[in-house]
Amino acid sequence: MSECQHVADLPRPEPAPLSGTCLECEASGSHHVQLRLCLVCGYVGCCDSSPHRHATRHFRDTGHPVMRSHEPGERWRWCFADGSIV
């Protein structure tokens, strides 16, 4: 894991999840593979293995760079801007 400038800029404490699932997948009747939590605003979106890749779309739409896994027992983080685990 590496540290990036974006991690230092994240709000503390981490935001609470805005939902328990990818609401965009749910609304469209799609399914998610795994979930990601935006560490800037608390948005929950589906991963890139999911059909619609809502977490990546959230990054593109908002510029919020760092998300973490929102799966039970996982705490790893990904920086979309740097393209690395942080």
Secondary structure as GFF3:
##gff-version 3
##sequence-region A 1 86
A	DSSP	alpha_helix	5	8	.	.	.	ID=ss1
A	DSSP	alpha_helix	23	28	.	.	.	ID=ss2
A	DSSP	beta_strand	35	38	.	.	.	ID=ss3
A	DSSP	beta_strand	44	46	.	.	.	ID=ss4
A	DSSP	alpha_helix	54	62	.	.	.	ID=ss5
A	DSSP	beta_strand	66	69	.	.	.	ID=ss6
A	DSSP	beta_strand	77	79	.	.	.	ID=ss7
A	DSSP	beta_strand	84	85	.	.	.	ID=ss8
###
